[in-house]
Amino acid sequence: MRFEKIEQLTDDQINDLHGMYQEEWWTKGRGLEDVRRMLEHTSVTVGFCDAESKRLVAFARVLTDYVYKALVLDVIVEAGSRGRGLARVLMDAVVSHPSLASVRHLELYCRPELIPLYRKWGFSDELGDLRFMRRVAPGAPQPSGDQFVTDLGG
């Protein structure tokens, strides 16, 4: 299978992404309309699709001010496409994206077991006294401590 890099999702690929989200513990339950709205407000989108069928198989998004901070979110590879190096290609595409070239700090959340993987792209968990904090909007479901974690899955 050959893969093609994309930076904007078609309607079918948005449906593919929604389906991928439903298969992961950290994104399960996201509604399709919420996913569409999320994508409208995402600064940078990077994905890979099957070159023939155009089906989305890998995805990541970034929120950024393009100067100081960029936050990598929702790094995901479809279960059936894992083990083919897509996570590496996806992260290479994110960290080398031209729109992010002048951003001072590229950041992400991940589970402890993924720290060695992300170190390959220069990420560090040595942040001194900095701590992650979260405010949950009134009426929003209470997330587990791992709800917003980034997971490569291969």
N, C-alpha and C positions, 0 to 999 in steps of 0.2 A: 504494500500500500504506500502510495506517495502522498505527502502532505503539502499543503499550500498555506502560507502565512496570510492572515487577514487582519485588518484593523477596524473593520465595521461589520457587524453581524446582519445577515438577512433575517427576515421574519422566521424562516425555517430554522436558521441557526439559533435564534433566540429561543425557539421551542426546544431545540437540542440542548441548549444551556440549561433551561428550566428542567428538562429531564435529567441532566447530569446532577443538578442540585438536589433532586429528589432522592438520589442514590447515596448521598453523603450525610453523615450524622450532623455535620456542622452547617449544612445549608438546607436540609430537609424541611419542607413546609413553606419555603418561599413561594409566594404566589406569582403567577405569570405576569400579571399587570405590575406588580412591585418590581419584578426583574426588568421589565421594559422601562419603567421610570428610573430605576437604578442606572441602567445603561445610558439613558439620556443625560444623566448628570455625572458620568464617569469621564475623567480627563483623558485617559489613554486606555485603549482596549487592544489587547493582543490575543490572537487566537490562531489555531491551526485546524484546518479542515481536510477531509479526504479530498484529494485533488480531483477525483472522478465524480463522486456523489455530492461533494460540497458539504457533507455532514460534519458538524463541529465535533472535534475530538479532544481539544485542549484549549484552555482559556485562562487569562489573567487580566486584571484591571488595575488601574492606578488612579488615585486621587492626588492632585498636586497643585501647588501655587506656581510651579515652574521655576522657582528661585531657591527656596530654602528647604522645603520638605516635599517628599513624594511617598505615599503609602501604597504598597503593593497589597492587593486583596484578591481573594477568591482564586488562588492558583489551583487549577483542577485539570486532571487528565481523566478522560472517560475510562472506566474500568477495563473495557475490552481493548484499549489501546495502550495500556501501561506496559512497561518493560521494553519499549522500543526507542527510548531516548527522548521522548517528547518533552518530558519535564525539563531536561537540560536545554533543549532547543527553545522551549518557551521562556525559560528564565534568561537565556542568552539574549533573546529578542527583547525582553523587558528591560534588562540593565543596559542594553546598547541602543535603546530607542532614542532617535534624534531629539525628540521633544524633552527628554529627561537629561540630556547631556550636561546642562549647566546647573542642575539641581544639586544642592550641597549634601543633603541627607536622603538616601533612599531607605525606607524602613518597611518592616513587615512584622506580622505576628506569626509564630509557629509553635508547634509542640516541641518539647525538649528533644525528642528523638530525631527531629528534622534539623536541628542546629548544625550538625556537621555537614549536611547537604548544602544548606544555604551559605555556609562559610566559603564554599567554592566560588561564590560570586562576591566575596568580600564583606558579607554581613557578619556582625559581631553581636554577641549578647552581653558584652562587657560595657555597660552603660553607666557605671558609677552608681550614684544614688538615685537615678531616675527610676520611676515605677509606673507601670501601666495603670490607668484609672478608667472607669466607665460610669456613665450615667445612663440609666434606662429610662426612656420616655414614659410618662404616666400612661397607663393602659397597655403598654407594650408587654409582650410575654417576657418573663424573666429568663434571660439566657443562662445556660450553664457557664462555668468558668472557661469553657473551651469553645463556645459558640462562634466566636469570630476568629478562630485560629485558621491560619493558612495551611493547606495540606496538599502537597504535590502528588502523592499517590503514584509515583513512578516516573 
